[in-house]
Amino acid sequence: MRLVYATRKSLLALAQCRAVIARLRAIHPHVEWVEEQVVTSGDKIQDRPLADIGGKGLFVKEIEERLLDGRAQIAVHSIKDVPGVIPEGLAIVCVPAREDPRDALVAPRHASLAALPPGATVGTSSLRRLVALKNARPDLNVVPMRGNVDTRLRKVDAGEVDAIVLANAGLIRLGLGARVTELLAPEVSLPAVGQGALGIEAHEGDEATRALLAPLHDPVTGICVATERGVMIAVEGDCRTPIAAHAIRTAEGALHLRAFIANPDGTHCRTTERTIPWPSSESEAAGVGRDVGHHLLAQIS
Ligand SMILES: NCc1[nH]cc(CCC(=O)O)c1CC(=O)O
């Protein structure tokens, strides 16, 4: 059996999909795993904010085309980059155990967020991170910065900005965990929907592929990610609306969800928390998330 996996070419995309494929290869040594690298429009257009060019879906569009026309059978995504609505016929069929979901401050010449000098510049194009930074430190000068993780690290090292904020999960997967200056608590910067988790996309009805992937699925992460994505779907996943959601399974076995939205310029924001019995399915979890998302939307508009 031959199975083609489509991936973006960024260092992070390659590192994370190859780590997944290495696990699959160990479980299924008889399968021939073939890598197909794809340049997405999100990768091609680097000079404009994502919200202006069509949103994060641009990182998955060309990959999904390969799944749909059969040139590839699976794709490993950062679930954070996958829009709420997935093309007809495709599905996220496997969600492996989550890496640390927190945001990380990388400030090579400073000790912490609190220790940045007044008016320090922080590079991020994420509205969610901008609102979190401004809440913690209204004096900071937040400047737009896109680009892959490695590009952004080069810019902060070169002194273009004093600090950047990245997902800790991406740094860990790149072997760059030592670059973190400070991990930001969810109370300071609530993680993006799905941050730190991967999602493997395939044809919904491709039972053979689903069976191959099943050993990697982590049901707890699956429920948490479904809940968070429910919040995003309720808020329409408009990338001009800063949104964050983070779900965990508590020590008592309950689902705890914290969610946040702001208006597009970040001047009004709302956070809410809910603890409920552990959902019995991902669709039930998604319903909980949508409910919280609608509730937040009603408060902000
Ligand atoms: N938007 C790009 C992106 N998509 C996923 C990750 C990190 C890995 C993850 O969240 O799983 C990143 C980089 C970042 O936010 O620093």
The ligand as an SDF file (V2000), in Angstrom:
LIG
                    3D

 16 16  0  0  0  0  0  0  0  0999 V2000
   -0.2330   30.8040   12.3270 N   0  0  0  0  0  0  0  0  0  0  0  0
    0.8910   29.9800   12.0310 C   0  0  0  0  0  0  0  0  0  0  0  0
    0.9970   28.8540   12.9630 C   0  0  0  0  0  0  0  0  0  0  0  0
    0.1520   27.7950   12.8910 N   0  0  0  0  0  0  0  0  0  0  0  0
    0.4730   26.9310   13.9050 C   0  0  0  0  0  0  0  0  0  0  0  0
    1.5350   27.4650   14.6000 C   0  0  0  0  0  0  0  0  0  0  0  0
    2.1970   26.8870   15.7590 C   0  0  0  0  0  0  0  0  0  0  0  0
    1.9210   25.4530   16.0840 C   0  0  0  0  0  0  0  0  0  0  0  0
    0.5950   25.1820   16.7000 C   0  0  0  0  0  0  0  0  0  0  0  0
   -0.1240   26.0600   17.1850 O   0  0  0  0  0  0  0  0  0  0  0  0
    0.2600   23.9850   16.7320 O   0  0  0  0  0  0  0  0  0  0  0  0
    1.8930   28.6720   14.0020 C   0  0  0  0  0  0  0  0  0  0  0  0
    2.9830   29.5810   14.3810 C   0  0  0  0  0  0  0  0  0  0  0  0
    2.7160   30.4230   15.6000 C   0  0  0  0  0  0  0  0  0  0  0  0
    1.5820   30.7920   15.9030 O   0  0  0  0  0  0  0  0  0  0  0  0
    3.6950   30.7490   16.2760 O   0  0  0  0  0  0  0  0  0  0  0  0
  1  2  1  0
  2  3  1  0
  3  4  1  0
  3 12  2  0
  4  5  1  0
  5  6  2  0
  6  7  1  0
  6 12  1  0
  7  8  1  0
  8  9  1  0
  9 10  2  0
  9 11  1  0
 12 13  1  0
 13 14  1  0
 14 15  2  0
 14 16  1  0
M  END
$$$$
